[in-house]
Amino acid sequence: MARQEPPIGGAEPERFEPDALPELPSELALSKLPVGRHGLPRSFVTRHQRLRIVAAMLRVLPRHGYPGTTIGHVTEEAGVSRAAFYGQFASKEECFLATYNLASQWLCEGVERVAADGQPWPDRVRAGVAETLRLLAANPALAHLMAVEAPQAGAAARKRQQACLARLAEALRAGRPDRPELPGNLEELLLGGALSVVARYVESDQAERLPDVETALVECLLIPYLGPEESKRIAA
């Protein structure tokens, strides 16, 4: 059975910081837990250590790329021993997948919040695209993980990426005009193309410029359903 990931906890909507836990005393936040007797529950210590390793994986990937990242890179960044790493993860791949799981959950939940029912479908699409690009621009390491590294991290990572796209595709599909002549997986195809645009920006160290492509991406997502003229008007 796959290990159940802990809830994200203290991440603010703007920043993905898996090791910033709200229940951690302020003097210990983003620092090593104290050695010896500290009065913290074992379950809390284990969870905090796991999330510190996840956060370290997130930070070292842009420096080395997944193929070049070693467990040593991760443990040094996290400030933990190799024994502590292997107490949490069986391999580098398992750690990467845990990191991707938390990152994709955080991103999808943020997009789903702003694209919820209650507004016309084109407005929800525009809001969802804007929020996705805003969050990725504010979190370049997360954008790197999701758009650049996942395809290089093996079959399991690619499946997680596909699952993330499928979840976002459901949000795009909900409430759209009925066009039975269109392919049933059109939303996944459209979002796959959008992901490739994100990857180009991230790979060229221009993640902060991702909001600049909002209008073009919204227009591309709307065209199959509303036609070019209406889509251009809404996107603009």
Secondary structure, DSSP 8 states (H G I E B T S, - for coil): ---------S--SS---TT--TTS-GGGTTS---SS-----HHHHHHHHHHHHHHHHHHHHHHHHHHH--HHHHHHHHT--HHHHHHH-SSHHHHHHHHHHHHHHHHHHHHHHHT-SSS-HHHHHHHHHHHHHHHHHH-HHHHIIIIIIGGGS-HHHHHHHHHHHHHHHHHHHTT----TTS-TTHHHHHHHHHHHHHHHHHHTT-GGGGGGGHHHHHHHHHHHHH-HHHHHHHH-
